[in-house]
Amino acid sequence: MHRDLVGALDEGELQPLRDWLTSIQVETGTLHELPQWDSSRFPELLPSSRRLADRTESAKAEILAQLPKAAAEPGGVPLLLLFVFLSVEAEWEISYHYQPMWDTLRGAGDCLRDHGAVVRGEDAVLTRAVLALMGSLSEQISAENAMTTGQLTAHEAALGTAAAKAREAAALARRVAGTHPDLSAYVVRRAEECEVYNTAVGAAVRAVRDFLTTGASLDEAIADLERAEACDEITDDVYVSELRAHRFSLMALNGVRHDPWLRIDQGKIVYLYPFATRGVPPQAVLDSVAEGAEGWSLGEVTPLSVDGSLKLDDVWDGSDAFKRHYEGSLLTLPDVVTFGADGSELARLGAQIRFSKLGNHHVRFTTDITDVMPAELYAMMLRAAPEHGNVRVAFKDAPGKVWPRLADLAVQLAEDAGRRLAEHAATFEAGVVARQGMFQLVVTVDAASTAPGPASSLVRREVRSAGDLLEAVGAQLLTNPVTFLIGALAEWIRYETENELSSTATGLIGERTVRTSNTTVILAPGVAAFTQGTRASVAEFAASLDGLFAGWSLELADHYARVDGIQAQVDAAESDPGVGAQALGTLARMLDAEKLRLNDYATGVRSTVALIRSPSLMASPVVADSLRLLLERCGFEERVAELNAMIEEVTQEQLGVTIEKLAHQREEQEAREEERRESRQRAKLEVFLAVIAAAGVSGVVQVLQAGFFESDNAAKWAVVGVVGIVSLAFLLGLVLWPRSRRNP
């Protein structure tokens, strides 16, 4: 009965099923969008960081609305649920926003649990089979979430549950093979594939966990993965590729089982989330912080302390001629704790917000590295990214408020700071530029050692140089950026230590600073802690500039939008001959004001850039040179050039053209006005001369009358004189009237 639909599903085509559902009046639009993180149908709690509202009830309500229509057709409800299942699966292929997927699957289960009585007979059994398959999918997503958060135990547990749910789905589907042969066979195929895949990967996770704790061989797990790749049950190319990726990782781990493995004995990770304020100058930000930040609500906590200093060492006491320095204010917040799937504490981090007089503000989290192996370091570094899986992040003093990841909390803190600034600095239209992906890590390694294999802790060799450190297994984590995507177990083992994604600078005593697109790693084993602090402050300064550039770019976009609006008015005025000089004058004043604003903006940007470039920013020329090298490696000059080009585009191409066009319009308008004035003057003069001429003729007539016609015929000649004057005036009017009409 459903052979064609099932055939299309086997080919990966969802549209025929969607068309069939539509034919029985099922509305599929909302159902299809339920798991999509960027759907416009559902609200967001925090749009800037894509914190989505819970969709469980929405999914339950939508499926309930379509349930009676599907239940009226044999196999309709299982097919409806398969459509939801496949929509979630399709979204999972392209998104790491797991929450709407989990919500959709949970909503479907809740709906059938509470309203499943409408499904009867063997349709009910098949419905339970599809629900079990959906449960398996939910657990697979949980397994990936655990993998991206470095929780091997939770990863293994989720895969085991996924395999068990798949077994349940297959068993239920086999019971209705007689009534729904095609649908039953499809569900069985999908369930068996899920079971084999999750069983094999679960065994691989367990093997990796044993490998990292005992150094046990991975040979058996590698063979299991290879058998799963080749088995008949797995036909999906995606599953095959994932199994192959896992196998390659395990083979790489197995190949270095007896090599020297890196162990970071002492170090530190700083998670930076730069942001910029819009509409409030940096000095006004610092004034607001100094005057009232003690009571600010930031992430539903208040600062523990507010300092009018960033607590930097005196290497930042530069010699700028204008007495400009890198300085600012520091808000210290309660510690932040992250919890794993089982409620255990994964990490505890110090939390600060740093406001800078230069405008490079940032949220800052810190945690110590103590006796950490590569797999743990990998998980710690991943914690910074917006792609990091869902965990529970909360302030120690406010455990009731939870965020799914560190990046979400950072954006929330930045945006809360913007709101508090707007409340305090009422004369400014305050706003904040903050994005999850705009993060940077600064990792410092103070002491390290190596040991043979991943689990040996008794035989350690002290690492005494950065060069030795980079030769150990696990060093590749320090020379690569934090990834945006994880596709396999222990994927880091396949990273290349020497690569084109990083650049390295060597210091005076052989320490090395490795810079990537989102990390700065300072490898300085055996140096004094206070000197390491100086290096770290320079690295953090360079890393925090992302927010400054983001703020500048958006401020320039505001200028562009305003000039664009004025340009539209100028274009409209050009095509409207009725626009007067007053309207053009208003536009001219608007353009002049915008030109001044743009000038001030460009001057401020170039002044700050010049200070950042200047050796006078730092007290030490050596440290200033280190900053210069870091700026080169983070693309500072390229970004400055790009920003300057954008400023020139707005100033010359957009603003300049608009000013030139308006000036031309004003010249034309003034010329027309002058011509009108001259025409009116000439008309008045000509009329005046005509009157004088008429008056002069009248005088002549009077003289003639008085001198020659003092007789009885005087009255007759007076009449003749008047008629002559009127006739002459009439003739003059005929001459002047057309000219006055031609020149109004």
C-alpha positions as CSV (number, residue, x, y, z in Angstrom):
1,M,0.0,0.0,0.0
2,H,2.8,2.4,0.9
3,R,5.4,0.8,-1.4
4,D,6.1,3.9,-3.5
5,L,6.4,6.1,-0.4
6,V,8.8,3.7,1.3
7,G,10.8,3.4,-2.0
8,A,11.2,7.2,-2.1
9,L,12.3,7.2,1.6
10,D,14.9,4.5,0.9
11,E,16.3,6.9,-1.8
12,G,16.4,9.7,0.7
13,E,13.5,11.6,-0.8
14,L,11.2,13.2,1.7
15,Q,8.9,15.2,-0.7
16,P,6.7,12.3,-1.7
17,L,5.8,11.6,1.9
18,R,5.2,15.3,2.4
19,D,2.9,15.3,-0.6
20,W,1.0,12.3,0.6
21,L,0.4,13.9,4.0
22,T,-0.8,17.1,2.4
23,S,-3.2,15.0,0.3
24,I,-4.9,13.8,3.5
25,Q,-5.1,17.4,4.8
26,V,-2.1,17.2,7.1
27,E,-0.3,20.5,7.4
28,T,3.4,19.8,7.2
29,G,5.0,23.3,7.2
30,T,5.2,23.8,10.9
31,L,6.1,20.1,11.5
32,H,9.0,20.4,9.2
33,E,10.3,23.6,10.8
34,L,10.0,22.4,14.4
35,P,13.6,21.1,14.7
36,Q,15.1,24.0,12.7
37,W,17.1,26.4,14.9
38,D,16.5,29.3,12.5
39,S,12.8,28.9,11.9
40,S,10.9,32.2,12.1
41,R,7.8,30.5,13.5
42,F,9.2,30.1,17.0
43,P,10.5,32.7,19.5
44,E,14.0,33.1,20.8
45,L,15.0,33.9,24.3
46,L,18.2,35.6,23.3
47,P,18.4,36.2,19.5
48,S,22.1,37.3,19.4
49,S,23.2,33.9,20.8
50,R,20.4,31.8,19.4
51,R,19.1,30.7,22.8
52,L,15.8,29.2,21.7
53,A,12.6,28.9,23.7
54,D,11.5,25.4,24.6
55,R,9.5,23.9,21.7
56,T,8.2,20.8,23.4
57,E,4.7,22.1,23.9
58,S,4.6,23.6,20.4
59,A,5.6,20.2,18.9
60,K,3.0,18.4,21.1
61,A,0.2,20.8,20.0
62,E,1.1,20.7,16.3
63,I,1.2,17.0,16.2
64,L,-2.0,16.8,18.1
65,A,-3.7,19.1,15.6
66,Q,-2.7,16.8,12.7
67,L,-3.2,13.5,14.5
68,P,-7.0,13.0,13.7
69,K,-6.3,13.6,10.0
70,A,-3.5,11.0,9.9
71,A,-5.4,8.5,12.1
72,A,-8.2,8.4,9.5
73,E,-5.8,6.6,7.1
74,P,-4.3,3.2,7.5
75,G,-0.6,3.7,8.5
76,G,-1.2,7.4,8.6
77,V,0.0,8.1,12.2
78,P,3.3,6.0,11.7
79,L,3.9,8.0,8.5
80,L,3.2,11.3,10.2
81,L,5.8,10.4,12.9
82,L,8.2,9.2,10.3
83,F,7.9,12.6,8.6
84,V,8.8,14.3,12.0
85,F,11.6,11.8,12.5
86,L,13.1,12.4,9.1
87,S,12.8,16.2,9.5
88,V,14.8,16.0,12.7
89,E,17.3,13.8,11.1
90,A,17.8,16.2,8.2
91,E,18.3,19.1,10.6
92,W,20.8,17.1,12.6
93,E,23.0,16.7,9.5
94,I,23.5,20.5,9.3
95,S,23.1,21.9,12.8
96,Y,24.7,21.7,16.2
97,H,21.6,23.4,17.8
98,Y,20.4,20.2,19.5
99,Q,17.7,21.6,21.7
100,P,14.9,22.1,19.1
101,M,15.6,18.6,17.9
102,W,15.2,17.1,21.3
103,D,12.1,19.3,22.0
104,T,10.5,18.1,18.8
105,L,11.1,14.4,19.5
106,R,10.0,14.7,23.1
107,G,6.9,16.6,22.1
108,A,6.0,13.8,19.7
109,G,6.4,11.2,22.4
110,D,4.3,13.3,24.9
111,C,1.5,13.8,22.3
112,L,1.1,10.1,21.6
113,R,1.4,9.2,25.3
114,D,-1.5,11.5,26.2
115,H,-3.6,11.1,23.0
116,G,-2.6,7.8,21.4
117,A,-6.0,6.3,22.0
118,V,-7.0,7.5,18.6
119,V,-4.6,5.0,17.0
120,R,-5.9,1.5,17.2
121,G,-4.9,-2.0,16.1
122,E,-1.7,-2.8,14.4
123,D,-1.3,0.9,13.5
124,A,-0.8,1.4,17.3
125,V,2.0,-1.2,17.3
126,L,3.7,0.4,14.3
127,T,3.3,3.8,16.0
128,R,5.1,2.5,19.0
129,A,7.9,1.2,16.7
130,V,8.4,4.6,15.1
131,L,8.4,6.3,18.6
132,A,11.1,3.9,19.7
133,L,13.1,4.8,16.6
134,M,12.6,8.5,17.5
135,G,13.9,7.7,21.0
136,S,16.9,6.1,19.4
137,L,17.6,9.3,17.4
138,S,17.2,11.5,20.4
139,E,19.9,9.4,22.2
140,Q,22.2,9.5,19.2
141,I,22.0,13.3,19.4
142,S,22.7,13.1,23.1
143,A,25.8,10.9,22.3
144,E,27.1,13.5,19.9
145,N,26.5,16.2,22.5
146,A,28.5,14.2,25.0
147,M,31.3,13.8,22.4
148,T,31.5,17.5,21.8
149,T,31.8,18.2,25.5
150,G,34.4,15.5,26.2
151,Q,32.2,13.3,28.4
152,L,33.2,9.8,27.4
153,T,31.1,8.0,30.1
154,A,27.9,9.9,29.1
155,H,28.8,9.3,25.4
156,E,29.0,5.5,25.9
157,A,25.7,5.5,27.9
158,A,23.8,7.4,25.3
159,L,25.0,5.1,22.5
160,G,24.0,2.1,24.5
161,T,20.5,3.5,25.0
162,A,20.2,4.4,21.4
163,A,21.1,0.8,20.4
164,A,18.5,-0.6,22.9
165,K,15.8,1.7,21.5
166,A,16.6,0.7,18.0
167,R,16.3,-3.0,19.0
168,E,12.9,-2.2,20.5
169,A,11.8,-0.5,17.3
170,A,12.8,-3.4,15.1
171,A,11.0,-5.9,17.3
172,L,7.8,-3.9,17.3
173,A,7.9,-3.4,13.6
174,R,8.3,-7.1,12.9
175,R,5.0,-7.8,14.6
176,V,3.1,-5.9,11.9
177,A,4.9,-7.2,8.9
178,G,1.7,-8.8,7.7
179,T,-0.5,-5.7,7.8
180,H,2.1,-3.1,6.9
181,P,4.8,-5.0,5.0
182,D,6.5,-2.1,3.4
183,L,6.4,0.3,6.4
184,S,7.4,-2.6,8.7
185,A,10.4,-3.5,6.5
186,Y,11.5,0.2,6.3
187,V,11.4,0.7,10.1
188,V,13.2,-2.7,10.7
189,R,16.0,-1.7,8.2
190,R,16.4,1.7,9.8
191,A,16.4,0.3,13.3
192,E,18.9,-2.5,12.6
193,E,21.2,0.0,11.0
194,C,21.0,2.2,14.1
195,E,21.6,-0.7,16.4
196,V,24.7,-1.9,14.6
197,Y,26.1,1.6,14.3
198,N,25.6,2.6,17.9
199,T,26.8,-0.7,19.3
200,A,30.0,-0.5,17.3
201,V,30.6,3.2,18.2
202,G,29.7,2.5,21.9
203,A,32.3,-0.2,22.0
204,A,34.9,2.2,20.4
205,V,34.1,4.8,23.1
206,R,34.6,2.3,25.8
207,A,37.9,1.2,24.3
208,V,39.1,4.8,24.0
209,R,38.2,5.4,27.7
210,D,40.2,2.3,28.7
211,F,43.0,3.3,26.4
212,L,43.3,6.7,28.1
213,T,43.2,5.3,31.6
214,T,45.2,2.1,31.2
215,G,46.9,2.3,27.9
216,A,45.0,-0.8,26.6
217,S,45.3,-1.7,22.9
218,L,42.6,-0.5,20.5
219,D,43.1,-3.4,18.1
220,E,39.8,-5.1,18.9
221,A,37.7,-1.9,18.7
222,I,39.3,-1.0,15.4
223,A,38.4,-4.4,14.0
224,D,34.8,-4.0,15.3
225,L,34.5,-0.7,13.5
226,E,35.8,-2.1,10.3
227,R,33.3,-5.0,10.4
228,A,30.5,-2.5,11.0
229,E,31.6,-0.5,8.0
230,A,31.3,-3.5,5.8
231,C,28.2,-5.2,7.2
232,D,25.0,-5.4,5.2
233,E,22.9,-3.7,7.8
234,I,24.6,-0.3,7.3
235,T,23.7,1.1,3.9
236,D,23.7,4.8,4.8
237,D,26.8,6.5,3.4
238,V,26.8,9.0,6.3
239,Y,27.0,6.2,8.9
240,V,29.8,4.5,6.9
241,S,31.8,7.7,6.8
242,E,31.4,8.3,10.5
243,L,32.5,4.7,11.3
244,R,35.5,5.2,9.0
245,A,36.4,8.5,10.8
246,H,36.2,6.9,14.2
247,R,38.4,4.0,13.0
248,F,41.0,6.4,11.6
249,S,41.1,8.2,15.0
250,L,41.5,4.9,16.9
251,M,44.3,3.8,14.5
252,A,46.1,7.0,15.0
253,L,45.8,6.7,18.8
254,N,47.0,3.1,18.7
255,G,50.0,4.1,16.6
256,V,51.4,6.4,19.3
257,R,50.4,4.2,22.3
258,H,54.1,3.9,23.4
259,D,55.2,7.4,22.3
260,P,55.9,10.3,24.8
261,W,52.6,11.9,25.7
262,L,52.3,15.5,26.8
263,R,51.1,16.3,30.3
264,I,50.6,19.9,31.3
265,D,51.5,20.1,34.9
266,Q,50.8,23.8,35.4
267,G,49.2,26.4,33.2
268,K,46.1,28.5,32.6
269,I,43.3,29.0,30.1
270,V,41.7,32.4,29.6
271,Y,38.4,32.4,27.6
272,L,37.9,35.9,26.1
273,Y,34.6,37.1,24.5
274,P,35.3,40.6,23.1
275,F,32.4,43.0,22.7
276,A,32.0,46.7,21.8
277,T,29.6,49.3,23.0
278,R,27.6,51.3,20.5
279,G,26.5,54.9,21.1
280,V,28.6,55.3,24.3
281,P,32.2,56.5,24.0
282,P,34.7,54.4,26.0
283,Q,35.3,57.1,28.6
284,A,31.6,57.5,29.2
285,V,31.5,53.7,29.7
286,L,34.2,53.9,32.3
287,D,32.5,56.8,34.1
288,S,29.2,54.8,34.2
289,V,31.0,51.8,35.6
290,A,32.8,53.9,38.3
291,E,29.6,55.6,39.3
292,G,27.1,52.7,39.7
293,A,28.4,49.2,38.6
294,E,28.3,47.9,42.1
295,G,24.6,47.4,41.9
296,W,24.4,46.2,38.3
297,S,22.5,43.0,37.6
298,L,24.6,40.9,35.2
299,G,23.4,37.4,34.4
300,E,21.2,37.8,37.5
301,V,24.2,38.3,39.8
302,T,25.9,41.5,41.0
303,P,29.6,42.2,40.9
304,L,31.7,41.1,43.9
305,S,33.9,44.1,43.3
306,V,34.4,47.0,40.9
307,D,38.0,48.3,40.4
308,G,39.0,51.4,38.5
309,S,42.0,49.6,37.1
310,L,42.6,46.6,35.0
311,K,45.4,45.6,37.3
312,L,48.1,45.4,34.6
313,D,51.8,45.5,35.3
314,D,53.8,48.7,34.6
315,V,55.0,47.5,31.2
316,W,51.7,49.1,30.1
317,D,52.9,52.5,31.4
318,G,53.9,53.8,28.0
319,S,55.3,57.1,26.9
320,D,52.6,58.3,24.6
321,A,52.9,62.1,24.0
322,F,49.2,62.6,24.7
323,K,49.4,60.5,27.9
324,R,47.1,57.8,26.5
325,H,47.3,54.3,28.0
326,Y,45.7,51.0,27.9
327,E,43.6,51.2,31.1
328,G,40.1,50.7,32.2
329,S,37.8,49.2,34.8
330,L,37.3,45.7,36.1
331,L,34.2,44.0,37.3
332,T,34.7,40.7,39.2
333,L,31.8,38.3,39.3
334,P,31.1,35.1,41.3
335,D,32.7,31.9,40.0
336,V,31.1,30.1,37.1
337,V,30.6,26.3,37.3
338,T,29.8,23.9,34.4
339,F,28.1,20.6,35.1
340,G,28.0,17.5,33.0
341,A,25.1,15.2,32.0
342,D,25.3,13.3,35.3
343,G,25.4,16.5,37.4
344,S,29.1,16.3,38.2
345,E,31.2,19.4,38.1
346,L,33.2,19.7,34.9
347,A,35.0,23.0,35.6
348,R,35.1,26.0,37.8
349,L,36.0,29.4,36.3
350,G,36.7,32.9,37.5
351,A,34.6,35.5,35.8
352,Q,35.3,39.1,35.0
353,I,34.1,41.9,32.7
354,R,36.9,44.3,31.5
355,F,36.0,47.7,30.2
356,S,38.8,49.5,28.3
357,K,39.4,53.1,27.6
358,L,40.4,52.1,24.1
359,G,37.1,50.3,23.6
360,N,38.3,46.7,23.5
361,H,35.9,45.5,26.2
362,H,35.6,41.8,26.9
363,V,34.1,39.1,29.1
364,R,36.9,37.0,30.7
365,F,36.7,33.5,32.2
366,T,39.8,31.8,33.6
367,T,40.6,28.3,34.8
368,D,43.9,26.7,35.9
369,I,45.4,23.7,34.1
370,T,46.8,21.2,36.6
371,D,48.1,17.8,35.6
372,V,46.1,17.6,32.4
373,M,46.4,15.1,29.6
374,P,45.6,15.9,25.9
375,A,42.0,14.5,25.9
376,E,41.2,16.7,29.0
377,L,42.9,19.7,27.4
378,Y,40.9,19.1,24.2
379,A,37.6,19.2,26.2
380,M,38.7,22.4,28.1
381,M,39.5,24.2,24.9
382,L,36.3,23.2,23.1
383,R,34.4,24.8,26.0
384,A,34.9,28.2,24.5
385,A,33.1,27.6,21.2
386,P,29.5,28.2,20.4
387,E,29.5,24.8,18.8
388,H,30.3,23.2,22.2
389,G,27.5,20.8,23.2
390,N,24.8,21.6,25.8
391,V,25.9,21.4,29.4
392,R,24.7,23.3,32.5
393,V,26.6,26.6,33.1
394,A,25.7,28.6,36.2
395,F,27.1,31.1,38.7
396,K,28.1,29.4,41.9
397,D,26.0,32.0,43.8
398,A,22.9,31.6,41.6
399,P,22.6,28.0,40.6
400,G,19.0,28.4,39.5
401,K,19.8,30.3,36.4
402,V,21.4,28.0,33.8
403,W,23.0,28.5,30.4
404,P,23.7,25.7,27.9
405,R,27.3,26.8,27.2
406,L,29.9,29.3,28.2
407,A,29.5,31.4,25.1
408,D,25.8,31.9,25.8
409,L,26.6,33.2,29.3
410,A,29.3,35.5,27.9
411,V,26.9,37.1,25.4
412,Q,24.3,37.5,28.1
413,L,26.8,39.3,30.3
414,A,27.8,41.6,27.5
415,E,24.2,42.4,26.6
416,D,23.3,43.0,30.3
417,A,26.2,45.4,30.6
418,G,24.8,47.2,27.6
419,R,21.4,47.5,29.2
420,R,22.9,48.8,32.4
421,L,24.9,51.4,30.5
422,A,21.7,52.5,28.7
423,E,20.0,53.0,32.0
424,H,22.9,54.9,33.5
425,A,24.1,57.0,30.5
426,A,20.7,58.4,29.6
427,T,22.2,60.9,27.2
428,F,23.5,58.1,24.9
429,E,21.7,55.4,22.9
430,A,23.7,52.6,24.3
431,G,24.0,49.2,22.6
432,V,26.4,46.3,22.5
433,V,28.0,44.3,19.7
434,A,28.5,40.8,21.0
435,R,28.6,37.4,19.2
436,Q,29.2,33.9,20.4
437,G,31.7,33.1,17.6
438,M,33.8,36.1,18.5
439,F,35.8,34.3,21.1
440,Q,39.5,33.9,21.8
441,L,41.5,31.5,24.0
442,V,44.8,32.4,25.6
443,V,46.6,29.3,26.9
444,T,49.8,29.5,29.0
445,V,52.0,26.5,29.7
446,D,54.2,27.1,32.7
447,A,55.3,23.5,33.4
448,A,55.0,20.3,31.4
449,S,56.3,16.7,31.3
450,T,56.0,13.7,29.1
451,A,55.4,10.1,29.9
452,P,55.4,6.9,27.7
453,G,51.8,6.4,26.6
454,P,48.6,8.1,27.7
455,A,48.2,6.4,31.1
456,S,51.7,6.3,32.6
457,S,52.1,8.7,35.5
458,L,55.1,7.1,37.3
459,V,57.8,7.7,34.6
460,R,57.8,11.3,33.7
461,R,60.4,13.4,32.0
462,E,60.4,17.2,32.6
463,V,59.9,19.3,29.5
464,R,62.5,22.1,29.5
465,S,61.9,23.8,26.2
466,A,59.1,24.7,23.9
467,G,60.7,22.7,21.2
468,D,60.7,19.5,23.3
469,L,57.1,20.2,24.2
470,L,56.0,20.4,20.6
471,E,57.4,17.0,19.9
472,A,55.1,15.2,22.3
473,V,51.7,13.5,21.5
474,G,49.0,16.1,22.3
475,A,51.1,19.2,21.4
476,Q,49.0,19.5,18.2
477,L,46.2,20.8,20.3
478,L,48.3,23.9,21.1
479,T,49.1,24.7,17.4
480,N,45.6,24.4,16.0
481,P,42.5,26.6,16.4
482,V,39.5,25.4,18.4
483,T,37.5,23.5,15.8
484,F,33.9,24.5,14.8
485,L,32.9,20.9,14.3
486,I,33.8,17.4,15.7
487,G,33.2,14.4,13.5
488,A,34.9,11.6,15.3
489,L,36.2,10.3,18.6
490,A,39.5,11.8,19.8
491,E,39.7,13.7,16.5
492,W,42.5,15.8,17.8
493,I,45.0,13.0,17.4
494,R,44.9,13.5,13.6
495,Y,45.7,17.2,13.8
496,E,49.1,18.2,12.4
497,T,51.4,20.0,14.8
498,E,53.0,21.9,12.0
499,N,50.3,23.5,9.8
500,E,49.3,26.5,7.9
501,L,46.6,27.5,10.4
502,S,49.1,28.8,12.9
503,S,52.2,31.0,13.1
504,T,54.9,31.0,15.8
505,A,57.1,33.7,17.3
506,T,60.2,32.8,19.4
507,G,61.1,34.9,22.5
508,L,64.4,35.8,24.2
509,I,64.8,32.6,26.2
510,G,63.2,30.2,23.7
511,E,59.6,30.6,24.7
512,R,57.2,30.4,21.8
513,T,53.9,32.1,21.2
514,V,51.7,30.3,18.8
515,R,48.8,32.2,17.2
516,T,45.8,30.8,15.3
517,S,42.5,32.3,14.3
518,N,41.0,31.9,17.8
519,T,43.8,30.8,20.1
520,T,47.1,32.3,21.4
521,V,49.3,29.7,23.2
522,I,52.4,30.8,25.2
523,L,54.8,27.9,25.6
524,A,57.2,29.0,28.3
525,P,58.1,26.1,30.6
526,G,60.5,27.1,33.4
527,V,59.9,30.8,33.5
528,A,59.0,33.0,36.5
529,A,55.2,33.4,36.9
530,F,55.3,37.2,36.9
531,T,57.1,37.3,33.5
532,Q,54.5,34.9,32.2
533,G,51.8,37.3,33.4
534,T,53.3,40.1,31.2
535,R,53.3,37.9,28.1
536,A,49.7,36.8,28.8
537,S,48.5,40.4,29.2
538,V,50.0,41.3,25.8
539,A,48.3,38.2,24.2
540,E,45.0,39.0,25.8
541,F,45.2,42.6,24.6
542,A,45.8,41.5,21.0
543,A,43.0,38.8,21.3
544,S,40.5,41.4,22.6
545,L,40.7,43.6,19.6
546,D,38.1,41.6,17.7
547,G,35.3,43.4,19.5
548,L,36.8,46.8,18.8
549,F,36.8,46.1,15.0
550,A,33.3,44.7,15.2
551,G,32.1,47.9,16.9
552,W,33.9,50.1,14.4
553,S,32.4,48.2,11.5
554,L,28.9,48.5,12.8
555,E,29.3,52.2,13.6
556,L,30.5,52.8,10.1
557,A,27.4,50.8,8.9
558,D,25.3,53.3,10.8
559,H,27.0,56.2,9.0
560,Y,26.4,54.4,5.7
561,A,22.7,54.0,6.4
562,R,22.3,57.6,7.4
563,V,24.1,58.9,4.3
564,D,22.1,56.4,2.2
565,G,18.9,57.9,3.6
566,I,20.0,61.5,2.8
567,Q,21.1,60.3,-0.7
568,A,17.6,59.0,-1.3
569,Q,16.1,62.4,-0.3
570,V,18.6,64.2,-2.6
571,D,17.7,61.9,-5.5
572,A,14.0,62.6,-4.9
573,A,14.7,66.3,-4.8
574,E,16.5,66.0,-8.1
575,S,13.5,64.6,-9.9
576,D,11.1,67.1,-8.2
577,P,11.3,70.6,-9.8
578,G,9.0,71.9,-7.0
579,V,11.6,71.5,-4.3
580,G,12.6,74.9,-3.0
581,A,15.9,76.3,-1.7
582,Q,14.8,75.9,1.9
583,A,14.4,72.1,1.5
584,L,17.7,71.8,-0.3
585,G,19.3,73.9,2.5
586,T,18.0,71.5,5.1
587,L,19.5,68.5,3.2
588,A,22.8,70.4,3.0
589,R,22.8,71.0,6.7
590,M,22.1,67.2,7.3
591,L,25.0,66.3,5.0
592,D,27.3,68.7,6.7
593,A,26.4,67.3,10.1
594,E,26.9,63.7,8.9
595,K,30.3,64.7,7.4
596,L,31.4,66.1,10.7
597,R,30.3,62.9,12.5
598,L,32.1,60.8,10.0
599,N,35.2,62.9,10.3
600,D,35.1,62.5,14.1
601,Y,34.6,58.8,13.7
602,A,37.5,58.4,11.3
603,T,39.7,60.6,13.4
604,G,38.9,58.5,16.5
605,V,39.5,55.2,14.7
606,R,42.8,56.3,13.2
607,S,44.0,57.8,16.6
608,T,43.3,54.5,18.4
609,V,44.9,52.4,15.6
610,A,48.0,54.7,15.7
611,L,48.3,54.2,19.5
612,I,47.9,50.4,19.2
613,R,50.7,50.4,16.5
614,S,52.9,52.7,18.4
615,P,55.9,51.5,20.5
616,S,55.0,54.2,23.0
617,L,52.0,52.2,24.1
618,M,54.4,49.9,26.1
619,A,57.2,50.9,28.4
620,S,59.4,48.2,27.0
621,P,60.5,48.2,23.3
622,V,61.0,44.4,23.5
623,V,57.4,43.9,24.7
624,A,56.2,46.4,22.1
625,D,57.9,44.3,19.5
626,S,56.2,41.2,20.8
627,L,52.8,42.9,20.5
628,R,53.7,44.0,16.9
629,L,54.4,40.4,16.0
630,L,51.1,39.2,17.6
631,L,49.2,42.0,15.7
632,E,50.8,40.8,12.5
633,R,49.7,37.2,13.1
634,C,46.1,38.1,14.0
635,G,45.7,40.1,10.8
636,F,45.6,43.5,12.5
637,E,47.0,45.5,9.5
638,E,44.7,43.7,7.0
639,R,41.7,44.6,9.1
640,V,42.8,48.2,9.5
641,A,43.3,48.5,5.7
642,E,39.8,47.0,5.2
643,L,38.3,49.4,7.6
644,N,40.1,52.4,6.0
645,A,38.8,51.3,2.6
646,M,35.3,51.2,3.9
647,I,35.7,54.6,5.5
648,E,36.9,56.0,2.1
649,E,34.0,54.3,0.3
650,V,31.5,56.0,2.6
651,T,33.4,59.4,2.6
652,Q,34.4,59.7,-1.0
653,E,32.1,57.5,-3.1
654,Q,28.9,57.8,-1.1
655,L,29.1,61.0,0.9
656,G,31.2,62.8,-1.7
657,V,28.9,62.0,-4.6
658,T,25.8,63.0,-2.6
659,I,27.4,66.3,-1.6
660,E,28.4,67.0,-5.2
661,K,25.0,66.2,-6.5
662,L,23.3,68.4,-3.8
663,A,25.8,71.2,-4.6
664,H,24.9,71.0,-8.3
665,Q,21.2,71.0,-7.4
666,R,21.7,74.1,-5.2
667,E,23.6,75.9,-7.9
668,E,20.8,75.2,-10.4
669,Q,18.2,76.2,-7.9
670,E,20.1,79.5,-7.1
671,A,20.5,80.2,-10.8
672,R,16.7,79.7,-11.3
673,E,15.9,81.9,-8.3
674,E,18.3,84.6,-9.6
675,E,16.7,84.5,-13.0
676,R,13.3,84.9,-11.5
677,R,14.4,87.8,-9.4
678,E,15.9,89.5,-12.5
679,S,12.8,88.9,-14.5
680,R,10.6,90.4,-11.8
681,Q,12.9,93.4,-11.6
682,R,12.8,94.0,-15.3
683,A,9.0,93.7,-15.4
684,K,8.7,96.2,-12.6
685,L,11.1,98.6,-14.3
686,E,9.4,98.4,-17.6
687,V,6.0,99.1,-16.0
688,F,7.5,102.0,-14.1
689,L,9.1,103.4,-17.3
690,A,5.7,103.0,-19.1
691,V,4.0,105.0,-16.3
692,I,6.7,107.7,-16.5
693,A,6.3,107.8,-20.3
694,A,2.6,108.1,-20.0
695,A,2.9,110.8,-17.4
696,G,5.4,112.7,-19.6
697,V,3.0,112.6,-22.6
698,S,0.2,113.8,-20.3
699,G,2.4,116.7,-19.3
700,V,3.1,117.7,-22.9
701,V,-0.6,117.7,-23.6
702,Q,-1.2,119.9,-20.6
703,V,1.5,122.3,-21.8
704,L,0.0,122.4,-25.2
705,Q,-3.4,122.9,-23.8
706,A,-2.2,125.7,-21.6
707,G,0.0,127.4,-24.3
708,F,-2.0,127.2,-27.5
709,F,-5.6,126.2,-26.7
710,E,-6.8,128.7,-24.2
711,S,-10.0,129.3,-26.0
712,D,-13.5,128.0,-26.2
713,N,-12.2,124.8,-27.8
714,A,-10.1,123.9,-24.7
715,A,-12.5,121.2,-23.5
716,K,-12.5,119.5,-26.9
717,W,-8.7,119.3,-27.0
718,A,-8.6,118.1,-23.4
719,V,-10.7,115.2,-24.4
720,V,-8.5,114.6,-27.4
721,G,-5.4,114.6,-25.1
722,V,-6.9,112.2,-22.7
723,V,-7.8,109.8,-25.5
724,G,-4.3,110.0,-26.8
725,I,-2.7,109.3,-23.4
726,V,-5.0,106.2,-23.0
727,S,-4.2,105.0,-26.5
728,L,-0.5,105.3,-25.8
729,A,-0.8,103.5,-22.5
730,F,-2.8,100.7,-24.3
731,L,-0.1,100.4,-26.9
732,L,2.6,100.2,-24.2
733,G,0.6,97.5,-22.4
734,L,0.4,95.4,-25.6
735,V,4.1,95.6,-25.9
736,L,5.0,94.8,-22.3
737,W,2.4,92.2,-21.4
738,P,3.8,89.3,-23.5
739,R,7.3,90.0,-22.1
740,S,6.1,89.9,-18.5
741,R,4.3,86.6,-19.1
742,R,7.4,85.1,-20.6
743,N,9.4,86.2,-17.6
744,P,7.3,85.7,-14.5
